[in-house]
Amino acid sequence: MGRVSAVVGVGLAVLAVAGCSEGVDGDAAPTSESSVSVSASPSSSAQAGGSELPHSGAPAVADPLPESALPSDPCEVLTPQQVEEILGEGAAAGKRADLDALGPGCDWSNRKTFGGFKIGFDTVARQGLSAAYANAKPRSAIFREVGPVDRFPAVAYKDSEDDRMCTVVVGLADDYAISATVSLSFEKEEAGIDSCGPAERIAATVVGNLKDRAGE
């Protein structure tokens, strides 16, 4: 899986326990993810609000996307051409990286550049974007609203402004979301690229593909 995929995997594991022709290797395509992630379980403040969604300050999703638009294999959410545009020549095929507490996921990386990203379907906890507000917001040094991504609300978070990893979570309905976690290539990190910019663009590409699958 390589160093980058391992780092991204660790970030998502932390997230679960707590509750993208330049892409990761360039700055014209999606990129984003952080080492702190959305909790699979609602925090005490979320529990206080019962099962009502949204909660913890998260916005409602006015026009949700049918969950049936999600492919059964998360590695099919992007085409090989899109992955190469994001990671550059030498990008490896996606590898399943599911998390029981969150849902299906897929990792992509480029061993030449050490850039990589993961797409996750946050479908298990049924908390949608509210989980990010309840869990990632109080734990992250940087947490900001970056949406809408297409018509959907979204947030980005990471450990510091110069963190090479950033996560963008997009609420596709009140009770489920998708996430894009990016780890910049060393070259882009040295150039001072904001890792959340590529993550947001990757998330937007994924949302566009899902809308196509839904016939929108």
N, C-alpha and C positions, 0 to 999 in steps of 0.2 A: 504494500500500500504506500510505502514511502514516508518520509518525514512529515510532509505537509498533511497527508491524509490522517496520519496518526495524531498530529496536533489538532486538526479539526475535530477528529473523533473525541479527543479528550474534552474539547470545549463543549460538545453536545452532551457528553456524559455529565459534565458539571451542571448543564442546563436541566437535564432530566432529574438529577438528584435534587436540585433546588426546586423543584416544583412539578462576468460573468461575462473588427479584426484585430482589436486589442481588447483584452479582457483582463483576467487576473494578471496576465503578463503584459498588459497594456492598460491604457486608461480610457478606451472608447467603449468598452463593453462592461457588463455587470460585474460587481465585486462586493462581498460583504460577509461578516460574521465575527462573533466575539467569543471569548472564553467563558462568558457567563451566559446562561441560556434560560429559556422559558421553563418554568416549573411544570412538571407533569401533574403535580397536586396543588390545588389552590392554597394560598397562604391563609393565615388566620383571618386577615381582613377580607379575603375573598369568601371564606366560609361564613363570615358574619352576614354576608349578603345573601346567603342561601344559594339556591341554584339559579337565581336570576342572572341573565346575561343581557347586555354586557355589564361588567362590574369593574371596580378599582380605577375608574376614570377612562376606561377604554371606550371609543366611539362605537355606536351601533353600525352594522353593515346594512345599509338601506336596500341594496339590490344584490342579494347573495348569489354566488355561483353554485350550481348543483354539485354536490360532492361526487356524483357519478362521473364528473369530468376528470377526476384523478385516475391515472392509469394504475392497473394492478401492480405493475413494476415501476417504481419511481425512477429507475434508470432510463425509462422511455419518455420522461417528461421533456427532455431536450433531444434534438437530433444530433448525430455525430458531427454534422457541419457546424451547428451552433456551438458545440463543445470546443471544436477546434478554433472557432473564431474567438472564443473566450480565453482559452488556455494557450493557443498557439500550436505550432507544429510539434508533434511528439506527445500530444495529450493521450493519456491512457483511457481505455474504455471504463465506463462507470462500474463501480462495485457496490453491491448492496451493503447498506450500513443501517439496518433497522434498529430502533430502540424500543423496547417493550413499553416503556412509560410514555413515549411520545407518538410513535408510529413509524411507517416505512421511511427509508432514506436511502440516498445514493451518494457516493463520493466519486469525485473526478480529480485527477492530479496530473502534473507534468513534472517528471523527475529531472528534466533538464533545467527548468527554471525554478523549481520548488514552489510553484504557484499551485493553488488548488481551491476547490469549493465543494460544499455539500448542499444538497436540496433535501429538505425534510418535510414530510406531511404530518402536521400536528393534529392528529385525528383521534387519539386515544382518550385524552383527558376531557374532551368536549368543552374546553374553556376558550377556544379561539384566541383572539388577540388579547382578551382579558388576562390571560396567563402572563403575558409579557409585562403588562402594567402592574400586576400583582407581585411578580417575582423578579423579573429582570430589572425593572426600573429602580427599586431600592438597592439592588446589588451592583449596578453598573455606574461607573464614573461618567460615562457618556450615554445618554438615552434621549433620543429626540424623535419627534414625529416627522416622517419623510413622505407621507402619502399626500394625495392618493396615488397609488400605483394603479394605473388605469383608473377604475372607479372605486378602488378598494383602499381602506385605511391601512397605514403601515407605520412601523417604527424601526429605528436602527439603534443598536447599542454595541458598546465595546468598552474595554478597560481603561483606555486613555486615548487622547487625540492622535497619538502617533502609533497606536496599536496596529500591527499588520493584519490582525483579524477583526472582522466585524460581522454582525448578524443583522439581517433585515427580516422582519416577520410581517407577513401580509394577511390580514383577516379577510378570508373569502366568504365567511358567514359568521354569525355570532359565535357558533360553536366549533369551528375548525379554521385552521390557518395553514399557510406554507411558510417555510423559512429558507433563507439562502445565507449560508455562512462561507465567508471568503477568507483565504489566507494569501496575501500578496506574494508575488515572486520577490526574491531578494533585490532584483534590479528596481522594481517599482517601490519597494520599501525604502531603498536608498534615495530614490527620487522624491520622496515625501508625498506619494499619492495617498489620498484619504481612502482607506480600505472600504468605507461605507458606500462610496460612489459606485464602484464596480458591483458591489452586492446588490444595491438597489436596481441597477440595470439588469443584472442576472434575474432577479426576482420579477422584473417587468417582462422579460423574455418568457419566463415560465408561465406567468399569468396569461400572456398572449397565446401561448400554446394551449393552455387549459380552456380558454375561451373558444378557440378553434374546435377543440374536442367537444365542447358543449353546443357547437353550432351557432355561436354568437358572432 
